[in-house]
Amino acid sequence: MKALILKKQSSNEYDQLVTCYTQELGKITAIAKSIFKPTSIQAMHLDILNLVDFELVGNNHVPIITGAQAQNTYSGIKSSVKALSVAFILAEYIEKITFDHFKDDALWNFLIGAFNRLNSNPSDPIHVLRNSQSMLIDVMGYYPNLRECVVCLSASKPGHIAFNLELGGLVCKDCFLQGSNGVLIKEDDVKMFRGISGKLHSSRSLLDVVFEHTAGKKLDSLDFFYQVNSLAGPALTGEAMVK
């Protein structure tokens, strides 16, 4: 079966637990036996973020990987630490948010397409990240309501200055000033959701906030992304920005 390697963890002295997203089964965790031994043939094939083809054997809760063969090592991504930081974000998000053994053809197609785009254009990681974030949130069913205020249902207009994470959409100026909860946003944040090239902020975007909110936890890969791209700045989720 084909799979993209999302995460690896040591298990015993020579083994590794490999978490991957497969075309046939969705997300699974399997064990790579003796991968740390110098004689291991599978080690280089089962590298993190590789697209591989392998077989599973055994009826246990954690099957064993056999016959692993790398189909794409994404050398373009791995040659750029900035592009690599984007790939880590997508991998961590999917690893955190998806359930085991839940096949999703749309998610598989997105994932392979995103890695191919990043691999062919590693010099522009920020634009690739923003487009991928918007597409992935849509694929996972978390695309926000950008048509109207989620509180009063008035039509979307420039006056929508906040975003309510729990309700999943924009909040108009009137509702926000009357006490409705929301994260303050910029028009460029909304443009990025809609796939329109806006100004890329030197700080975290609304897409980052929604990513972490839907994942249910802070993503370490986002911090790594801002560090390597020299774009560290105040997070949108600071208390001063939320009512």
DOZAVEX-984100 format. One line per 8 residues: number of its first residue (from 1); their letters; for each residue x, y, z of N, C-alpha, C. Coordinates in steps of 0.2 Angstrom, whole numbers, always signed. Example, Ala and Ser with C-alpha at 12.3 -4.5 7.8 and 13.67 -1.06 7.14 Angstrom:
# DOZAVEX-984100
1) as) +66/-28/+39/+62/-22/+39/+66/-16/+39  +64/-11/+35/+68/-5/+36/+64/+0/+39
//
This chain:
# DOZAVEX-984100
1) mkalilkk) +4/-6/+0/+0/+0/+0/+4/+6/+0  +2/+12/-3/+5/+18/-3/+4/+22/+3  +9/+25/+6/+8/+29/+12/+13/+35/+12  +11/+40/+16/+16/+46/+17/+18/+45/+25  +24/+45/+26/+26/+44/+33/+26/+51/+37  +22/+51/+42/+20/+57/+46/+25/+58/+52  +26/+52/+55/+29/+52/+62/+33/+46/+63  +38/+46/+67/+42/+40/+69/+44/+40/+76
9) qssneydq) +43/+35/+80/+45/+35/+87/+49/+28/+88  +54/+29/+93/+58/+23/+94/+53/+18/+98  +55/+11/+97/+51/+6/+101/+56/+0/+102  +57/-1/+108/+63/-6/+109/+69/-4/+107  +74/-8/+107/+81/-6/+105/+82/-5/+98  +79/-9/+93/+80/-8/+86/+74/-6/+82  +68/-6/+85/+62/-5/+81/+60/+2/+81  +55/+4/+77/+52/+10/+77/+45/+10/+75
17) lvtcytqe) +41/+14/+79/+33/+14/+77/+33/+20/+72  +30/+18/+66/+29/+22/+61/+22/+24/+60  +20/+31/+60/+13/+33/+59/+13/+36/+52  +8/+34/+48/+8/+36/+41/+1/+37/+39  +0/+41/+34/-7/+41/+31/-7/+37/+24  -11/+32/+24/-11/+28/+18/-17/+29/+14  -16/+27/+7/-21/+28/+2/-27/+23/+4  -25/+17/+6/-30/+12/+7/-34/+12/+13
25) lgkitaia) -30/+14/+19/-33/+13/+26/-34/+19/+30  -31/+25/+27/-31/+31/+31/-25/+31/+35  -26/+34/+41/-20/+34/+46/-19/+28/+49  -13/+25/+50/-11/+19/+53/-5/+20/+57  -4/+16/+62/+3/+15/+65/+5/+8/+65  +11/+7/+62/+14/+0/+61/+21/+0/+64  +24/-5/+64/+31/-6/+67/+36/-8/+62  +41/-5/+62/+47/-6/+57/+52/-10/+61
33) ksifkpts) +53/-17/+60/+57/-21/+64/+64/-20/+62  +68/-20/+68/+76/-20/+67/+78/-14/+62  +75/-8/+62/+76/-3/+58/+83/+1/+60  +85/+0/+66/+91/+4/+69/+97/-1/+68  +96/-7/+65/+102/-11/+64/+106/-9/+58  +112/-9/+58/+116/-7/+52/+114/-10/+46  +112/-16/+46/+110/-20/+40/+103/-19/+38  +99/-15/+41/+93/-13/+39/+92/-11/+32
41) iqamhldi) +88/-14/+28/+87/-11/+21/+81/-6/+21  +77/-7/+26/+71/-2/+25/+72/+5/+28  +78/+6/+32/+79/+12/+35/+78/+18/+31  +82/+18/+25/+82/+24/+21/+75/+25/+17  +71/+19/+16/+65/+20/+13/+60/+23/+17  +60/+21/+24/+55/+23/+29/+57/+30/+32  +60/+34/+29/+62/+41/+31/+56/+45/+32  +56/+50/+37/+50/+54/+38/+49/+58/+32
49) lnlvdfel) +42/+59/+30/+40/+63/+25/+41/+59/+18  +43/+53/+18/+44/+49/+12/+37/+47/+10  +36/+46/+3/+30/+43/+0/+33/+36/-1  +30/+31/+2/+32/+24/+1/+27/+19/-1  +29/+13/-3/+25/+8/-4/+27/+2/+0  +23/-1/+4/+25/-7/+8/+19/-12/+9  +20/-17/+12/+15/-22/+14/+15/-23/+22  +9/-25/+24/+8/-26/+31/+7/-33/+33
57) vgnnhvpi) +10/-36/+38/+9/-43/+40/+7/-43/+47  +4/-48/+49/+2/-49/+56/-5/-47/+58  -8/-50/+62/-15/-48/+64/-15/-44/+71  -10/-42/+73/-9/-39/+80/-12/-32/+79  -13/-29/+85/-15/-22/+85/-10/-17/+81  -4/-19/+81/+1/-15/+78/+4/-19/+73  +3/-19/+66/+5/-23/+61/+13/-22/+60  +16/-26/+56/+23/-25/+54/+24/-23/+47
65) itgaqaqn) +28/-18/+46/+30/-16/+39/+35/-21/+36  +33/-23/+30/+38/-27/+26/+39/-24/+19  +44/-25/+16/+45/-24/+9/+44/-16/+7  +47/-12/+11/+46/-5/+10/+50/-2/+5  +47/+2/+0/+51/+4/-6/+49/+12/-6  +53/+16/-6/+52/+23/-7/+50/+25/-14  +44/+28/-15/+42/+31/-21/+44/+38/-23  +44/+42/-17/+46/+49/-18/+49/+51/-12
73) tysgikss) +55/+53/-12/+58/+56/-6/+58/+63/-5  +55/+67/-10/+54/+74/-9/+60/+78/-8  +65/+77/-12/+71/+80/-11/+71/+87/-11  +66/+90/-15/+66/+97/-15/+64/+100/-9  +59/+97/-5/+57/+99/+1/+63/+98/+6  +66/+92/+6/+72/+91/+11/+78/+95/+10  +78/+98/+4/+84/+102/+3/+84/+109/+5  +78/+111/+8/+76/+118/+10/+73/+117/+17
81) vkalsvaf) +76/+120/+22/+74/+120/+29/+67/+123/+30  +66/+129/+25/+60/+132/+26/+54/+128/+23  +55/+125/+17/+50/+121/+14/+49/+115/+19  +54/+112/+22/+53/+107/+27/+49/+109/+33  +49/+115/+35/+45/+117/+40/+38/+117/+39  +36/+119/+32/+29/+118/+30/+27/+111/+30  +31/+107/+27/+29/+100/+27/+28/+97/+34  +32/+99/+39/+31/+97/+46/+24/+99/+49
89) ilaeyiek) +22/+105/+47/+15/+108/+49/+10/+103/+46  +10/+102/+40/+5/+98/+37/+5/+91/+40  +10/+88/+41/+11/+81/+44/+8/+81/+51  +10/+86/+55/+8/+86/+62/+1/+87/+63  -2/+92/+58/-9/+93/+59/-13/+87/+57  -11/+83/+52/-15/+77/+50/-14/+72/+55  -8/+71/+58/-7/+66/+63/-11/+67/+69  -12/+74/+71/-16/+75/+77/-24/+75/+76
97) itfdhfkd) -26/+77/+70/-33/+78/+69/-37/+72/+66  -33/+67/+63/-37/+62/+59/-37/+56/+64  -43/+52/+63/-43/+45/+67/-40/+40/+63  -38/+35/+67/-35/+29/+64/-40/+25/+59  -38/+22/+54/-42/+18/+50/-48/+21/+47  -47/+27/+45/-53/+31/+43/-51/+34/+36  -52/+30/+31/-50/+32/+24/-54/+38/+21  -50/+42/+18/-53/+49/+15/-49/+50/+9
105) dalwnfli) -52/+49/+3/-49/+50/-3/-47/+57/-4  -51/+62/-2/-50/+69/-3/-44/+71/+1  -43/+68/+7/-38/+70/+11/-31/+67/+8  -31/+61/+6/-26/+58/+2/-23/+62/-4  -28/+64/-8/-27/+68/-14/-24/+75/-12  -27/+78/-7/-24/+84/-5/-17/+84/-3  -16/+79/+2/-9/+78/+5/-4/+77/-1  -5/+72/-5/+0/+71/-11/+1/+77/-15
113) gafnrlns) -5/+81/-17/-4/+87/-21/+0/+92/-17  -2/+93/-11/+2/+98/-7/+9/+97/-7  +11/+91/-6/+18/+89/-5/+22/+90/-12  +18/+88/-17/+21/+89/-24/+22/+97/-26  +17/+101/-24/+18/+108/-25/+24/+111/-21  +24/+109/-15/+30/+111/-11/+36/+109/-13  +37/+103/-15/+43/+100/-18/+45/+103/-24  +40/+105/-28/+42/+109/-35/+44/+116/-34
121) npsdpihv) +41/+119/-28/+42/+126/-27/+45/+127/-20  +50/+124/-18/+52/+125/-11/+55/+132/-9  +56/+136/-14/+58/+143/-12/+53/+148/-10  +46/+146/-11/+41/+150/-9/+36/+146/-4  +39/+145/+2/+36/+141/+7/+30/+144/+10  +30/+151/+11/+24/+154/+14/+18/+154/+10  +18/+155/+4/+12/+155/+0/+10/+148/-1  +14/+143/-1/+12/+136/-1/+8/+134/+5
129) lrnsqsml) +11/+137/+11/+8/+135/+17/+1/+138/+18  +0/+144/+16/-6/+148/+17/-11/+144/+12  -10/+143/+6/-14/+140/+2/-16/+133/+4  -11/+129/+7/-12/+122/+9/-17/+122/+15  -15/+127/+20/-19/+128/+26/-27/+129/+24  -28/+133/+20/-35/+135/+18/-38/+129/+15  -35/+125/+10/-37/+119/+7/-39/+114/+12  -34/+113/+16/-34/+107/+21/-40/+108/+26
137) idvmgyyp) -41/+114/+28/-47/+116/+33/-53/+114/+29  -54/+116/+23/-60/+114/+19/-61/+107/+18  -55/+103/+17/-56/+96/+16/-58/+93/+22  -56/+95/+28/-57/+92/+35/-64/+94/+37  -68/+99/+33/-74/+101/+35/-75/+107/+40  -69/+110/+41/-69/+116/+46/-69/+123/+42  -70/+123/+36/-70/+129/+33/-75/+134/+36  -73/+140/+37/-77/+145/+41/-83/+148/+37
145) nlrecvvc) -87/+151/+41/-93/+155/+38/-90/+162/+36  -89/+163/+30/-86/+170/+28/-92/+174/+25  -98/+171/+24/-103/+175/+21/-107/+180/+25  -107/+178/+31/-111/+182/+36/-109/+182/+43  -111/+187/+47/-109/+187/+54/-113/+181/+57  -109/+177/+61/-111/+171/+64/-116/+172/+70  -116/+179/+72/-120/+181/+78/-127/+183/+76  -127/+189/+72/-133/+192/+69/-135/+190/+62
153) lsaskpgh) -131/+186/+59/-132/+184/+52/-133/+189/+47  -130/+195/+48/-129/+200/+43/-124/+198/+38  -125/+201/+32/-121/+199/+26/-114/+201/+27  -109/+197/+25/-102/+199/+26/-100/+205/+22  -96/+209/+26/-94/+216/+23/-88/+217/+27  -84/+223/+24/-78/+225/+28/-78/+226/+35  -84/+227/+37/-85/+229/+44/-84/+223/+49  -84/+217/+46/-83/+211/+50/-75/+211/+53
161) iafnlelg) -74/+212/+59/-67/+214/+61/-65/+208/+66  -69/+203/+67/-67/+198/+72/-69/+191/+69  -66/+186/+73/-68/+179/+71/-69/+175/+77  -75/+172/+77/-77/+168/+83/-75/+160/+82  -70/+158/+86/-68/+151/+84/-73/+146/+86  -77/+147/+91/-82/+142/+93/-87/+141/+88  -90/+147/+85/-95/+147/+80/-92/+146/+73  -86/+147/+72/-83/+146/+66/-84/+151/+60
169) glvckdcf) -84/+157/+62/-85/+162/+57/-84/+169/+59  -86/+174/+55/-84/+181/+56/-89/+184/+60  -87/+189/+64/-92/+193/+68/-91/+200/+66  -97/+203/+65/-97/+210/+63/-95/+215/+69  -94/+221/+67/-91/+226/+71/-97/+227/+77  -103/+228/+75/-108/+229/+80/-109/+224/+85  -109/+218/+83/-109/+212/+88/-103/+212/+92  -97/+213/+89/-91/+213/+93/-91/+218/+98
177) lqgsngvl) -93/+224/+97/-93/+230/+101/-99/+229/+107  -104/+225/+105/-109/+223/+110/-107/+217/+115  -101/+215/+114/-99/+210/+119/-98/+203/+116  -99/+201/+109/-98/+195/+107/-91/+193/+106  -89/+187/+108/-82/+185/+108/-80/+184/+101  -73/+186/+101/-70/+185/+94/-63/+187/+94  -59/+184/+90/-52/+186/+89/-51/+192/+84  -48/+197/+85/-47/+203/+81/-43/+200/+74
185) ikeddvkm) -46/+202/+69/-42/+200/+62/-41/+206/+58  -38/+205/+52/-37/+209/+47/-40/+207/+41  -41/+211/+36/-44/+209/+30/-40/+204/+26  -33/+205/+27/-29/+200/+23/-30/+193/+26  -32/+192/+32/-33/+185/+35/-39/+182/+31  -44/+186/+30/-50/+183/+27/-48/+182/+19  -44/+186/+16/-42/+185/+9/-38/+178/+9  -34/+177/+14/-30/+170/+13/-35/+164/+14
193) frgisgkl) -40/+165/+17/-45/+159/+18/-48/+158/+11  -50/+164/+7/-53/+164/+1/-48/+162/-5  -42/+161/-3/-37/+160/-9/-35/+166/-12  -36/+172/-10/-34/+178/-13/-27/+180/-10  -22/+182/-14/-16/+183/-11/-16/+190/-8  -16/+190/-1/-15/+196/+3/-8/+197/+5  -7/+202/+9/-1/+203/+12/+1/+198/+17  +6/+195/+17/+8/+189/+22/+11/+193/+28
201) hssrslld) +8/+192/+34/+10/+195/+40/+17/+193/+42  +20/+197/+46/+26/+195/+49/+25/+192/+56  +18/+190/+57/+16/+187/+63/+11/+181/+62  +9/+178/+66/+4/+172/+65/-2/+175/+62  -5/+171/+58/-11/+173/+54/-17/+169/+57  -23/+171/+55/-30/+168/+57/-30/+160/+55  -27/+159/+49/-26/+152/+47/-22/+148/+53  -17/+151/+56/-13/+147/+61/-18/+146/+67
209) vvfehtag) -22/+151/+69/-26/+151/+75/-31/+145/+74  -34/+145/+68/-40/+140/+66/-36/+133/+66  -30/+133/+63/-27/+126/+63/-26/+123/+70  -23/+127/+74/-22/+125/+81/-29/+124/+85  -34/+128/+84/-40/+127/+87/-43/+120/+85  -43/+119/+78/-46/+113/+76/-42/+106/+78  -36/+107/+78/-31/+102/+81/-32/+100/+88  -35/+105/+92/-36/+104/+99/-30/+105/+103
217) kkldsldf) -24/+108/+100/-18/+109/+104/-13/+113/+100  -8/+116/+104/-3/+120/+100/+1/+115/+96  +3/+118/+90/+7/+114/+85/+14/+116/+86  +19/+112/+88/+26/+114/+89/+29/+116/+82  +26/+113/+76/+29/+114/+70/+28/+121/+67  +22/+124/+70/+21/+131/+68/+26/+136/+71  +28/+134/+77/+34/+138/+80/+40/+137/+76  +42/+131/+74/+48/+130/+70/+47/+133/+64
225) fyqvnsla) +41/+134/+61/+41/+137/+54/+43/+145/+55  +40/+148/+60/+41/+155/+61/+49/+156/+63  +52/+152/+66/+59/+152/+68/+63/+152/+62  +62/+147/+58/+67/+146/+52/+65/+151/+46  +59/+154/+46/+57/+159/+41/+58/+166/+44  +61/+167/+50/+62/+173/+52/+56/+178/+52  +50/+175/+54/+44/+178/+54/+41/+178/+61  +45/+177/+66/+42/+177/+73/+39/+183/+75
233) gpaltgea) +33/+183/+78/+29/+189/+80/+24/+187/+85  +20/+192/+87/+15/+190/+92/+9/+186/+90  +7/+181/+93/+2/+177/+91/-5/+181/+91  -9/+179/+87/-16/+182/+87/-20/+180/+93  -18/+174/+96/-22/+172/+102/-20/+175/+108  -16/+181/+108/-15/+184/+114/-21/+187/+118  -21/+187/+124/-27/+189/+128/-29/+196/+126  -25/+200/+124/-26/+207/+123/-31/+208/+117
241) mvk) -31/+202/+113/-34/+202/+106/-41/+199/+106  -42/+196/+112/-48/+192/+113/-53/+195/+118  -59/+195/+116/-64/+198/+121/-67/+192/+125
//
